[in-house]
Amino acid sequence: MVALTHPKLTEDFEEGMKFVANKDYTKAAELFKKAAEQGHAEAQFYLGLMYEGGQGLTKDDQQAVSWWIKAAEQGHVLAQNNLGLMYEQGHGVTQDYQKAASWFRMAAEQGDAEAQYTLGFMYANGEGVSRDYQQAMLWLSKAAEQGDVAAQFKVAKLNLGSVYTPDNNVQQDFIEAYKWFSIAGADGDANAKDGLEIAESYLTPSAVEEAQRRADEWLAKNKK
């Protein structure tokens, strides 16, 4: 949870947001920095964004990382996810997949779908963590349930078990594979159709009906 801060710092931050809305990034950065230096986590996060994007300040990825660390250590979930991306890509820091995975995990545990997807992807590929398809399924499923289309497609593939990849030790569940391919397709994944055909080839007509029923039920419950 982000730490509480003094009302004056919140006032500086909110004033800074008004300048952002008016595209006066230089003034916004001044106000964000004022609040950030006093420990305002949201201001620290936005100041990092401005350094990373070169808005109102000279672009400086190292400064972005520095301010995001301060915000992340206060529990700011978006700062944690952004730090994961910076370490993953080697922007402003030496590329380090282990540190990336650590920051993604912090954000994922707070429910950030993007971080959950990326952490699951890293487990599936053994990047920064030991390859573990069970952990991959755990985190990707959390992101999929939040509507992350890429995660939905990946969960569907993992449910194919060894059909997906020989060393995949996730128990095969072709009904769930079909369900998630169907959901991913409905959410706009262009590759889901091929996955549906693969899953369907392992199912009886009644099992296909059950899989589609589950997909329709999920979509009805999670309409955007």
PyMOL commands that set and color helices and strands:
alter all, ss='L'
color gray80, all
select helices_A, chain A and resi 7-21+25-36+41-53+61-72+77-89+97-109+113-125+133-145+149-158+161-163+174-186+192-200+205-221
alter helices_A, ss='H'
color red, helices_A
deselect
rebuild
show_as cartoon
